[in-house]
Amino acid sequence: LGLLECCARCLIGAPFASLVATGLCFFGVALFCGCGHEALTGTEQLIETYFSKNYQDYEYLIDVILTGVWHPFARPQRVRHAWRGRRAGDGGRPAHGLGEWRGMAAVPLGASRGGTTEGGQESHICTPRQFVGITYVLTIIWLLVFACSAVPVYIYFNTWTTCQSIANPSKTSASIGTLCADARMYGVLPWNAFPGKVCGSNLLSICKTSEFQMTFHLFIAAFVGAAATLVSLLTFMIAATYNFAVLKLMGRGTKF
């Protein structure tokens, strides 16, 4: 009975909210990175196959995805060379991608961990004030990531809705030939890209391909992963703010 009471007290004091948030954070980041990477690759293949045969039309998009957004410190020439190598079939792959977000999301998970110096004194990585600040900054960043991840879902949903209208002409008054998906309208391709858009029955055939369906669902999964990560960071933010306030009120110092 004494052992059971001890275990019950330990379970009562366990930070279940933080544990669940930690698991949710790892799950969300893994889902966002994995599905987002594959979805972007599928988008590049769809653009190359149906919307533009000229690599120069969407080369800037690859540079933005791989260097300007996912890895701002990568060299565009090196990434572009790796991407061309992959397209040429020599087995090369971009060395930088969505995996860079994993380290950024893991910061709040280990920022409060302490260690021991050679003299036996406990060392601290950051104070509660710094930990709360880091959590707030990462929450804002992932809020922007969450908003940006909704954009491709919106584009693919509009395309899918257009295909449904083409498949059911009785539900729309517009001519089937005028129903199009224009990649240039969303800024994916420059306005001088040719053809840049697909209309009518050709668009319907694209929507029926497994590549389109898989890419659409991968973007949805990446969006869900970003949402899960944001929820976990909000939980960390609330917990860190509460702990910081309690430490201040109880006067236990300024370190974890």
Phi and psi restraints in degrees (value plus and minus 20) as a CYANA .aco file:
   2 GLY   PHI     -84.1   -44.1
   2 GLY   PSI     -58.7   -18.7
   3 LEU   PHI     -86.1   -46.1
   3 LEU   PSI     -60.4   -20.4
   4 LEU   PHI     -84.5   -44.5
   4 LEU   PSI     -59.9   -19.9
   5 GLU   PHI     -84.9   -44.9
   5 GLU   PSI     -58.9   -18.9
   6 CYS   PHI     -84.2   -44.2
   6 CYS   PSI     -63.5   -23.5
   7 CYS   PHI     -85.6   -45.6
   7 CYS   PSI     -58.1   -18.1
   8 ALA   PHI     -83.9   -43.9
   8 ALA   PSI     -60.9   -20.9
   9 ARG   PHI     -85.6   -45.6
   9 ARG   PSI     -58.2   -18.2
  10 CYS   PHI     -85.6   -45.6
  10 CYS   PSI     -60.9   -20.9
  11 LEU   PHI     -87.3   -47.3
  11 LEU   PSI     -54.9   -14.9
  12 ILE   PHI     -84.7   -44.7
  12 ILE   PSI     -56.4   -16.4
  13 GLY   PHI    -105.9   -65.9
  13 GLY   PSI     -21.2    18.8
  14 ALA   PHI     -92.0   -52.0
  14 ALA   PSI     118.0   158.0
  15 PRO   PHI    -100.6   -60.6
  15 PRO   PSI      57.0    97.0
  16 PHE   PHI     -82.1   -42.1
  16 PHE   PSI     -57.5   -17.5
  17 ALA   PHI     -82.0   -42.0
  17 ALA   PSI     -63.4   -23.4
  18 SER   PHI     -88.4   -48.4
  18 SER   PSI     -56.8   -16.8
  19 LEU   PHI     -84.9   -44.9
  19 LEU   PSI     -64.4   -24.4
  20 VAL   PHI     -84.5   -44.5
  20 VAL   PSI     -60.7   -20.7
  21 ALA   PHI     -84.2   -44.2
  21 ALA   PSI     -56.8   -16.8
  22 THR   PHI     -83.0   -43.0
  22 THR   PSI     -68.6   -28.6
  23 GLY   PHI     -82.1   -42.1
  23 GLY   PSI     -59.2   -19.2
  24 LEU   PHI     -86.4   -46.4
  24 LEU   PSI     -55.6   -15.6
  25 CYS   PHI     -85.4   -45.4
  25 CYS   PSI     -67.6   -27.6
  26 PHE   PHI     -83.1   -43.1
  26 PHE   PSI     -61.7   -21.7
  27 PHE   PHI     -83.2   -43.2
  27 PHE   PSI     -65.6   -25.6
  28 GLY   PHI     -84.4   -44.4
  28 GLY   PSI     -63.0   -23.0
  29 VAL   PHI     -86.4   -46.4
  29 VAL   PSI     -62.3   -22.3
  30 ALA   PHI     -82.7   -42.7
  30 ALA   PSI     -61.9   -21.9
  31 LEU   PHI     -86.9   -46.9
  31 LEU   PSI     -62.0   -22.0
  32 PHE   PHI     -85.9   -45.9
  32 PHE   PSI     -66.3   -26.3
  33 CYS   PHI     -86.5   -46.5
  33 CYS   PSI     -69.5   -29.5
  34 GLY   PHI     -85.8   -45.8
  34 GLY   PSI     -73.3   -33.3
  35 CYS   PHI     -89.0   -49.0
  35 CYS   PSI     -57.3   -17.3
  36 GLY   PHI     -83.6   -43.6
  36 GLY   PSI     -60.8   -20.8
  37 HIS   PHI     -83.8   -43.8
  37 HIS   PSI     -65.9   -25.9
  38 GLU   PHI     -88.4   -48.4
  38 GLU   PSI     -55.7   -15.7
  39 ALA   PHI     -86.3   -46.3
  39 ALA   PSI     -60.9   -20.9
  40 LEU   PHI     -85.4   -45.4
  40 LEU   PSI     -58.6   -18.6
  41 THR   PHI     -83.7   -43.7
  41 THR   PSI     -62.2   -22.2
  42 GLY   PHI     -84.7   -44.7
  42 GLY   PSI     -56.2   -16.2
  43 THR   PHI     -84.4   -44.4
  43 THR   PSI     -62.1   -22.1
  44 GLU   PHI     -81.5   -41.5
  44 GLU   PSI     -58.4   -18.4
  45 GLN   PHI     -89.6   -49.6
  45 GLN   PSI     -58.5   -18.5
  46 LEU   PHI     -85.5   -45.5
  46 LEU   PSI     -62.2   -22.2
  47 ILE   PHI     -82.9   -42.9
  47 ILE   PSI     -63.4   -23.4
  48 GLU   PHI     -85.5   -45.5
  48 GLU   PSI     -55.2   -15.2
  49 THR   PHI    -102.0   -62.0
  49 THR   PSI     -59.5   -19.5
  50 TYR   PHI    -136.3   -96.3
  50 TYR   PSI     -48.0    -8.0
  51 PHE   PHI    -126.3   -86.3
  51 PHE   PSI     -48.7    -8.7
  52 SER   PHI    -180.0  -140.0
  52 SER   PSI     109.9   149.9
  53 LYS   PHI    -111.8   -71.8
  53 LYS   PSI     -29.7    10.3
  54 ASN   PHI    -111.9   -71.9
  54 ASN   PSI      97.3   137.3
  55 TYR   PHI     -82.6   -42.6
  55 TYR   PSI     -49.8    -9.8
  56 GLN   PHI     -85.0   -45.0
  56 GLN   PSI     -42.8    -2.8
  57 ASP   PHI     -88.4   -48.4
  57 ASP   PSI     -55.4   -15.4
  58 TYR   PHI    -138.8   -98.8
  58 TYR   PSI      -6.1    33.9
  59 GLU   PHI     -85.4   -45.4
  59 GLU   PSI     -57.4   -17.4
  60 TYR   PHI     -85.8   -45.8
  60 TYR   PSI     -51.8   -11.8
  61 LEU   PHI     -85.6   -45.6
  61 LEU   PSI     -60.2   -20.2
  62 ILE   PHI     -85.0   -45.0
  62 ILE   PSI     -60.2   -20.2
  63 ASP   PHI     -83.0   -43.0
  63 ASP   PSI     -60.2   -20.2
  64 VAL   PHI     -86.2   -46.2
  64 VAL   PSI     -62.3   -22.3
  65 ILE   PHI     -86.7   -46.7
  65 ILE   PSI     -64.9   -24.9
  66 LEU   PHI    -108.7   -68.7
  66 LEU   PSI     -43.7    -3.7
  67 THR   PHI    -140.2  -100.2
  67 THR   PSI     -65.8   -25.8
  68 GLY   PHI     -94.3   -54.3
  68 GLY   PSI     -47.2    -7.2
  69 VAL   PHI    -130.4   -90.4
  69 VAL   PSI     -77.0   -37.0
  70 TRP   PHI     -99.5   -59.5
  70 TRP   PSI     -51.2   -11.2
  71 HIS   PHI    -164.8  -124.8
  71 HIS   PSI      66.9   106.9
  72 PRO   PHI     -87.4   -47.4
  72 PRO   PSI     -31.6     8.4
  73 PHE   PHI    -121.8   -81.8
  73 PHE   PSI     -17.7    22.3
  74 ALA   PHI     -99.7   -59.7
  74 ALA   PSI     135.0   175.0
  75 ARG   PHI    -106.7   -66.7
  75 ARG   PSI     104.5   144.5
  76 PRO   PHI     -77.9   -37.9
  76 PRO   PSI     -57.7   -17.7
  77 GLN   PHI     -84.5   -44.5
  77 GLN   PSI     -60.4   -20.4
  78 ARG   PHI     -87.7   -47.7
  78 ARG   PSI     -61.8   -21.8
  79 VAL   PHI     -87.2   -47.2
  79 VAL   PSI     -61.4   -21.4
  80 ARG   PHI     -82.9   -42.9
  80 ARG   PSI     -58.3   -18.3
  81 HIS   PHI     -85.4   -45.4
  81 HIS   PSI     -61.2   -21.2
  82 ALA   PHI     -85.6   -45.6
  82 ALA   PSI     -59.0   -19.0
  83 TRP   PHI     -87.2   -47.2
  83 TRP   PSI     -60.5   -20.5
  84 ARG   PHI     -84.9   -44.9
  84 ARG   PSI     -55.4   -15.4
  85 GLY   PHI     -83.6   -43.6
  85 GLY   PSI     -58.4   -18.4
  86 ARG   PHI     -86.3   -46.3
  86 ARG   PSI     -60.1   -20.1
  87 ARG   PHI     -86.1   -46.1
  87 ARG   PSI     -52.8   -12.8
  88 ALA   PHI     -97.6   -57.6
  88 ALA   PSI     -31.0     9.0
  89 GLY   PHI      68.1   108.1
  89 GLY   PSI      -1.3    38.7
  90 ASP   PHI    -111.6   -71.6
  90 ASP   PSI      -9.6    30.4
  91 GLY   PHI      66.9   106.9
  91 GLY   PSI     -24.2    15.8
  92 GLY   PHI     -92.5   -52.5
  92 GLY   PSI     126.6   166.6
  93 ARG   PHI    -156.1  -116.1
  93 ARG   PSI     131.4   171.4
  94 PRO   PHI     -78.1   -38.1
  94 PRO   PSI     112.2   152.2
  95 ALA   PHI    -100.6   -60.6
  95 ALA   PSI     -30.8     9.2
  96 HIS   PHI    -146.9  -106.9
  96 HIS   PSI     119.9   159.9
  97 GLY   PHI    -187.4  -147.4
  97 GLY   PSI    -166.8  -126.8
  98 LEU   PHI     -88.1   -48.1
  98 LEU   PSI     -37.5     2.5
  99 GLY   PHI     -82.0   -42.0
  99 GLY   PSI     -38.0     2.0
 100 GLU   PHI     -84.3   -44.3
 100 GLU   PSI     -41.8    -1.8
 101 TRP   PHI     -94.9   -54.9
 101 TRP   PSI     -39.3     0.7
 102 ARG   PHI     -83.4   -43.4
 102 ARG   PSI     -62.9   -22.9
 103 GLY   PHI     -86.4   -46.4
 103 GLY   PSI     -56.7   -16.7
 104 MET   PHI     -87.0   -47.0
 104 MET   PSI     -58.1   -18.1
 105 ALA   PHI     -95.7   -55.7
 105 ALA   PSI     -43.7    -3.7
 106 ALA   PHI    -101.5   -61.5
 106 ALA   PSI     -29.0    11.0
 107 VAL   PHI     -78.4   -38.4
 107 VAL   PSI     -68.9   -28.9
 108 PRO   PHI     -88.0   -48.0
 108 PRO   PSI     -37.3     2.7
 109 LEU   PHI     -95.0   -55.0
 109 LEU   PSI     -49.5    -9.5
 110 GLY   PHI    -144.1  -104.1
 110 GLY   PSI     -12.1    27.9
 111 ALA   PHI     -89.4   -49.4
 111 ALA   PSI     -44.5    -4.5
 112 SER   PHI    -116.0   -76.0
 112 SER   PSI     -15.5    24.5
 113 ARG   PHI     -95.0   -55.0
 113 ARG   PSI     120.1   160.1
 114 GLY   PHI    -130.6   -90.6
 114 GLY   PSI     153.9   193.9
 115 GLY   PHI    -161.6  -121.6
 115 GLY   PSI    -189.5  -149.5
 116 THR   PHI    -149.9  -109.9
 116 THR   PSI     110.6   150.6
 117 THR   PHI    -103.2   -63.2
 117 THR   PSI     156.1   196.1
 118 GLU   PHI     -84.4   -44.4
 118 GLU   PSI     -50.4   -10.4
 119 GLY   PHI     -99.9   -59.9
 119 GLY   PSI     -18.2    21.8
 120 GLY   PHI      68.8   108.8
 120 GLY   PSI     -19.9    20.1
 121 GLN   PHI    -105.5   -65.5
 121 GLN   PSI     124.4   164.4
 122 GLU   PHI     -97.7   -57.7
 122 GLU   PSI     114.9   154.9
 123 SER   PHI    -128.9   -88.9
 123 SER   PSI     132.4   172.4
 124 HIS   PHI    -147.0  -107.0
 124 HIS   PSI     116.7   156.7
 125 ILE   PHI     -95.0   -55.0
 125 ILE   PSI     -62.5   -22.5
 126 CYS   PHI    -171.6  -131.6
 126 CYS   PSI     139.0   179.0
 127 THR   PHI    -104.4   -64.4
 127 THR   PSI     146.4   186.4
 128 PRO   PHI     -77.3   -37.3
 128 PRO   PSI     -58.0   -18.0
 129 ARG   PHI     -82.9   -42.9
 129 ARG   PSI     -62.3   -22.3
 130 GLN   PHI     -87.9   -47.9
 130 GLN   PSI     -59.0   -19.0
 131 PHE   PHI     -83.8   -43.8
 131 PHE   PSI     -63.3   -23.3
 132 VAL   PHI     -83.1   -43.1
 132 VAL   PSI     -61.7   -21.7
 133 GLY   PHI     -82.7   -42.7
 133 GLY   PSI     -63.9   -23.9
 134 ILE   PHI     -81.5   -41.5
 134 ILE   PSI     -62.8   -22.8
 135 THR   PHI     -83.9   -43.9
 135 THR   PSI     -60.8   -20.8
 136 TYR   PHI     -84.5   -44.5
 136 TYR   PSI     -63.0   -23.0
 137 VAL   PHI     -83.5   -43.5
 137 VAL   PSI     -65.5   -25.5
 138 LEU   PHI     -86.5   -46.5
 138 LEU   PSI     -54.0   -14.0
 139 THR   PHI     -83.9   -43.9
 139 THR   PSI     -62.3   -22.3
 140 ILE   PHI     -84.4   -44.4
 140 ILE   PSI     -62.1   -22.1
 141 ILE   PHI     -82.2   -42.2
 141 ILE   PSI     -65.8   -25.8
 142 TRP   PHI     -92.5   -52.5
 142 TRP   PSI     -42.4    -2.4
 143 LEU   PHI     -85.3   -45.3
 143 LEU   PSI     -60.0   -20.0
 144 LEU   PHI     -87.3   -47.3
 144 LEU   PSI     -60.0   -20.0
 145 VAL   PHI     -82.0   -42.0
 145 VAL   PSI     -61.8   -21.8
 146 PHE   PHI     -80.9   -40.9
 146 PHE   PSI     -63.1   -23.1
 147 ALA   PHI     -85.8   -45.8
 147 ALA   PSI     -62.2   -22.2
 148 CYS   PHI     -86.9   -46.9
 148 CYS   PSI     -55.1   -15.1
 149 SER   PHI     -89.1   -49.1
 149 SER   PSI     -36.7     3.3
 150 ALA   PHI     -98.1   -58.1
 150 ALA   PSI     -40.3    -0.3
 151 VAL   PHI     -83.7   -43.7
 151 VAL   PSI     -72.8   -32.8
 152 PRO   PHI     -83.6   -43.6
 152 PRO   PSI     -51.6   -11.6
 153 VAL   PHI     -83.0   -43.0
 153 VAL   PSI     -61.0   -21.0
 154 TYR   PHI     -83.7   -43.7
 154 TYR   PSI     -62.7   -22.7
 155 ILE   PHI     -84.3   -44.3
 155 ILE   PSI     -67.0   -27.0
 156 TYR   PHI     -88.0   -48.0
 156 TYR   PSI     -54.3   -14.3
 157 PHE   PHI     -86.3   -46.3
 157 PHE   PSI     -61.0   -21.0
 158 ASN   PHI     -81.7   -41.7
 158 ASN   PSI     -62.1   -22.1
 159 THR   PHI     -83.5   -43.5
 159 THR   PSI     -63.0   -23.0
 160 TRP   PHI     -84.2   -44.2
 160 TRP   PSI     -59.9   -19.9
 161 THR   PHI     -83.8   -43.8
 161 THR   PSI     -59.6   -19.6
 162 THR   PHI     -82.6   -42.6
 162 THR   PSI     -60.3   -20.3
 163 CYS   PHI     -84.6   -44.6
 163 CYS   PSI     -56.8   -16.8
 164 GLN   PHI     -84.7   -44.7
 164 GLN   PSI     -55.8   -15.8
 165 SER   PHI     -87.6   -47.6
 165 SER   PSI     -57.5   -17.5
 166 ILE   PHI     -87.9   -47.9
 166 ILE   PSI     -58.7   -18.7
 167 ALA   PHI     -91.0   -51.0
 167 ALA   PSI     -43.1    -3.1
 168 ASN   PHI    -146.6  -106.6
 168 ASN   PSI      59.2    99.2
 169 PRO   PHI     -80.5   -40.5
 169 PRO   PSI     -44.4    -4.4
 170 SER   PHI     -89.7   -49.7
 170 SER   PSI     -37.2     2.8
 171 LYS   PHI    -109.7   -69.7
 171 LYS   PSI     -20.4    19.6
 172 THR   PHI    -158.9  -118.9
 172 THR   PSI     128.0   168.0
 173 SER   PHI    -110.8   -70.8
 173 SER   PSI     -29.9    10.1
 174 ALA   PHI     -99.6   -59.6
 174 ALA   PSI     135.6   175.6
 175 SER   PHI     -92.1   -52.1
 175 SER   PSI     123.7   163.7
 176 ILE   PHI     -80.8   -40.8
 176 ILE   PSI     -56.0   -16.0
 177 GLY   PHI     -87.0   -47.0
 177 GLY   PSI     -39.9     0.1
 178 THR   PHI    -112.1   -72.1
 178 THR   PSI     -27.0    13.0
 179 LEU   PHI    -105.5   -65.5
 179 LEU   PSI      93.4   133.4
 180 CYS   PHI    -154.0  -114.0
 180 CYS   PSI     143.1   183.1
 181 ALA   PHI    -138.4   -98.4
 181 ALA   PSI      91.1   131.1
 182 ASP   PHI    -126.6   -86.6
 182 ASP   PSI      89.1   129.1
 183 ALA   PHI     -88.1   -48.1
 183 ALA   PSI     -44.4    -4.4
 184 ARG   PHI     -90.2   -50.2
 184 ARG   PSI     -47.8    -7.8
 185 MET   PHI     -86.2   -46.2
 185 MET   PSI     -49.3    -9.3
 186 TYR   PHI    -113.5   -73.5
 186 TYR   PSI     -17.5    22.5
 187 GLY   PHI      62.0   102.0
 187 GLY   PSI     -12.3    27.7
 188 VAL   PHI     -90.5   -50.5
 188 VAL   PSI     -56.4   -16.4
 189 LEU   PHI    -145.7  -105.7
 189 LEU   PSI     133.4   173.4
 190 PRO   PHI     -89.3   -49.3
 190 PRO   PSI     141.5   181.5
 191 TRP   PHI     -88.6   -48.6
 191 TRP   PSI     -39.9     0.1
 192 ASN   PHI    -109.7   -69.7
 192 ASN   PSI     -14.2    25.8
 193 ALA   PHI     -89.8   -49.8
 193 ALA   PSI     123.6   163.6
 194 PHE   PHI    -148.6  -108.6
 194 PHE   PSI     112.8   152.8
 195 PRO   PHI     -98.9   -58.9
 195 PRO   PSI     -44.2    -4.2
 196 GLY   PHI      60.8   100.8
 196 GLY   PSI     -42.0    -2.0
 197 LYS   PHI    -165.1  -125.1
 197 LYS   PSI     138.3   178.3
 198 VAL   PHI    -151.2  -111.2
 198 VAL   PSI     117.1   157.1
 199 CYS   PHI    -149.5  -109.5
 199 CYS   PSI     143.0   183.0
 200 GLY   PHI      40.1    80.1
 200 GLY   PSI    -157.2  -117.2
 201 SER   PHI     -85.0   -45.0
 201 SER   PSI     -48.6    -8.6
 202 ASN   PHI     -84.5   -44.5
 202 ASN   PSI     -59.9   -19.9
 203 LEU   PHI     -86.2   -46.2
 203 LEU   PSI     -58.8   -18.8
 204 LEU   PHI     -82.4   -42.4
 204 LEU   PSI     -58.6   -18.6
 205 SER   PHI     -86.7   -46.7
 205 SER   PSI     -52.9   -12.9
 206 ILE   PHI     -86.9   -46.9
 206 ILE   PSI     -63.6   -23.6
 207 CYS   PHI     -83.8   -43.8
 207 CYS   PSI     -44.0    -4.0
 208 LYS   PHI    -105.3   -65.3
 208 LYS   PSI     -28.0    12.0
 209 THR   PHI     -94.1   -54.1
 209 THR   PSI     132.5   172.5
 210 SER   PHI     -88.9   -48.9
 210 SER   PSI     -49.4    -9.4
 211 GLU   PHI     -82.9   -42.9
 211 GLU   PSI     -63.9   -23.9
 212 PHE   PHI     -86.3   -46.3
 212 PHE   PSI     -67.1   -27.1
 213 GLN   PHI     -81.6   -41.6
 213 GLN   PSI     -63.3   -23.3
 214 MET   PHI     -86.6   -46.6
 214 MET   PSI     -63.6   -23.6
 215 THR   PHI     -83.6   -43.6
 215 THR   PSI     -60.8   -20.8
 216 PHE   PHI     -79.6   -39.6
 216 PHE   PSI     -68.1   -28.1
 217 HIS   PHI     -89.4   -49.4
 217 HIS   PSI     -52.0   -12.0
 218 LEU   PHI     -86.4   -46.4
 218 LEU   PSI     -58.6   -18.6
 219 PHE   PHI     -85.5   -45.5
 219 PHE   PSI     -57.6   -17.6
 220 ILE   PHI     -83.8   -43.8
 220 ILE   PSI     -62.5   -22.5
 221 ALA   PHI     -83.9   -43.9
 221 ALA   PSI     -60.2   -20.2
 222 ALA   PHI     -83.9   -43.9
 222 ALA   PSI     -57.9   -17.9
 223 PHE   PHI     -83.3   -43.3
 223 PHE   PSI     -61.8   -21.8
 224 VAL   PHI     -85.4   -45.4
 224 VAL   PSI     -59.2   -19.2
 225 GLY   PHI     -82.7   -42.7
 225 GLY   PSI     -61.7   -21.7
 226 ALA   PHI     -84.1   -44.1
 226 ALA   PSI     -58.2   -18.2
 227 ALA   PHI     -85.5   -45.5
 227 ALA   PSI     -61.5   -21.5
 228 ALA   PHI     -84.1   -44.1
 228 ALA   PSI     -61.2   -21.2
 229 THR   PHI     -83.5   -43.5
 229 THR   PSI     -61.5   -21.5
 230 LEU   PHI     -83.6   -43.6
 230 LEU   PSI     -61.0   -21.0
 231 VAL   PHI     -83.1   -43.1
 231 VAL   PSI     -61.7   -21.7
 232 SER   PHI     -84.7   -44.7
 232 SER   PSI     -60.0   -20.0
 233 LEU   PHI     -88.1   -48.1
 233 LEU   PSI     -55.0   -15.0
 234 LEU   PHI     -83.5   -43.5
 234 LEU   PSI     -58.5   -18.5
 235 THR   PHI     -84.5   -44.5
 235 THR   PSI     -63.5   -23.5
 236 PHE   PHI     -81.5   -41.5
 236 PHE   PSI     -60.1   -20.1
 237 MET   PHI     -83.9   -43.9
 237 MET   PSI     -63.9   -23.9
 238 ILE   PHI     -84.8   -44.8
 238 ILE   PSI     -64.5   -24.5
 239 ALA   PHI     -85.1   -45.1
 239 ALA   PSI     -61.8   -21.8
 240 ALA   PHI     -86.5   -46.5
 240 ALA   PSI     -59.9   -19.9
 241 THR   PHI     -85.0   -45.0
 241 THR   PSI     -61.5   -21.5
 242 TYR   PHI     -84.8   -44.8
 242 TYR   PSI     -65.4   -25.4
 243 ASN   PHI     -83.6   -43.6
 243 ASN   PSI     -59.0   -19.0
 244 PHE   PHI     -84.0   -44.0
 244 PHE   PSI     -61.3   -21.3
 245 ALA   PHI     -85.9   -45.9
 245 ALA   PSI     -60.5   -20.5
 246 VAL   PHI     -84.9   -44.9
 246 VAL   PSI     -62.4   -22.4
 247 LEU   PHI     -82.8   -42.8
 247 LEU   PSI     -57.8   -17.8
 248 LYS   PHI     -86.8   -46.8
 248 LYS   PSI     -62.9   -22.9
 249 LEU   PHI     -88.4   -48.4
 249 LEU   PSI     -56.9   -16.9
 250 MET   PHI    -104.7   -64.7
 250 MET   PSI     -29.7    10.3
 251 GLY   PHI      43.7    83.7
 251 GLY   PSI      23.3    63.3
 252 ARG   PHI    -117.0   -77.0
 252 ARG   PSI      -0.7    39.3
 253 GLY   PHI      80.4   120.4
 253 GLY   PSI    -188.7  -148.7
 254 THR   PHI    -141.1  -101.1
 254 THR   PSI      -7.6    32.4
 255 LYS   PHI    -144.6  -104.6
 255 LYS   PSI     134.4   174.4
